[in-house]
Amino acid sequence: MSIIQGFIATYFLFEAIYLFTPNILIIFVIIFIEGLQGGFAYVNTYYRMTQEVPQPYKAFAMNIVAMGDSFGIIAAGFLAMRVHNWICQLPITTNM
C-alpha cells in the first residue's frame, strides 16, 4: 500500500509542476483512491496490533502508533510547506 501511495505522491508532485492532467475528474478519482489507501493502511495497522500484540502491551502499542501518526502528519505538513515554496519559485512552463 505504501508503494502505491508513493506513486500517487510522485504523480501529484509532477502534476503540480507541469499541469498535464486533462480533466479535474481524474484528479478527484486519484484523490479518492489515495484516501482509501490511507484508510486501509490505518485500519490494517490497528487490526494487526489487536491480533499480534500481547494483551498487557496493547494500550501502550496503540498510544505509540497514535503518537507516531501525529508526528508523521506534522512532518508531512512542514515538508509540504517547503515543497510548496519550491514549486512556487519554479518558472511557469505551461501555456495558461
C-alpha positions in Angstrom: 0.0 0.0 0.0 2.8 2.4 0.8 4.3 1.9 -2.7 1.0 2.9 -4.3 0.9 6.0 -2.0 4.4 6.9 -3.1 3.4 6.7 -6.8 0.4 8.8 -6.1 2.5 11.4 -4.3 5.0 11.5 -7.2 2.2 11.9 -9.7 0.8 14.9 -7.8 4.2 16.4 -7.5 4.7 16.3 -11.2 1.1 17.4 -11.8 1.7 20.5 -9.6 4.7 21.4 -11.7 3.7 20.5 -15.3 -0.2 20.5 -15.1 -0.6 17.6 -17.6 -3.9 16.0 -16.4 -6.6 16.9 -18.9 -9.7 16.7 -16.6 -10.3 17.5 -12.9 -12.4 14.3 -12.6 -9.2 12.3 -13.0 -7.7 14.2 -10.1 -10.8 13.5 -8.0 -10.6 9.8 -8.6 -6.9 9.7 -7.7 -7.6 11.6 -4.5 -10.4 9.2 -3.7 -8.0 6.2 -4.2 -5.4 7.9 -2.0 -7.9 8.3 0.7 -8.9 4.7 0.5 -5.2 3.7 0.6 -4.6 5.8 3.7 -7.7 4.5 5.4 -6.8 0.9 4.7 -3.3 1.3 6.0 -4.6 2.9 9.2 -7.2 0.2 9.8 -4.7 -2.5 8.9 -2.2 -1.2 11.5 -4.7 -1.2 14.3 -6.2 -4.6 13.3 -2.8 -6.2 13.3 -2.0 -4.7 16.7 -5.1 -6.2 18.2 -4.1 -9.6 16.7 -0.3 -9.7 17.3 0.5 -7.6 20.4 0.1 -9.3 23.7 -2.7 -8.0 25.9 -0.6 -6.2 28.6 1.1 -4.1 25.8 -1.9 -3.3 23.6 -2.7 0.1 25.2 0.9 1.2 25.1 1.3 0.0 21.5 -1.8 1.9 20.4 -0.6 5.0 22.1 2.8 4.8 20.3 1.1 4.3 16.9 -1.2 7.2 17.5 1.8 9.4 18.5 3.8 8.2 15.5 0.8 9.0 13.3 0.6 12.5 14.7 4.4 13.1 14.3 4.1 11.9 10.7 1.3 14.3 10.0 3.3 17.2 11.5 6.4 16.2 9.4 4.4 16.0 6.3 2.9 19.5 6.9 6.4 21.0 7.3 7.6 19.2 4.2 4.6 20.3 2.3 5.4 24.0 3.1 8.9 23.6 1.8 7.8 21.8 -1.4 5.0 24.4 -2.0 7.5 27.2 -1.7 9.9 25.4 -4.1 7.2 24.7 -6.6 6.0 28.4 -6.5 9.6 29.5 -7.3 9.8 27.4 -10.4 9.4 29.2 -13.8 6.0 28.7 -15.3 6.2 26.1 -18.1 2.5 26.0 -19.2 0.5 28.0 -21.8 -2.1 29.1 -19.3 
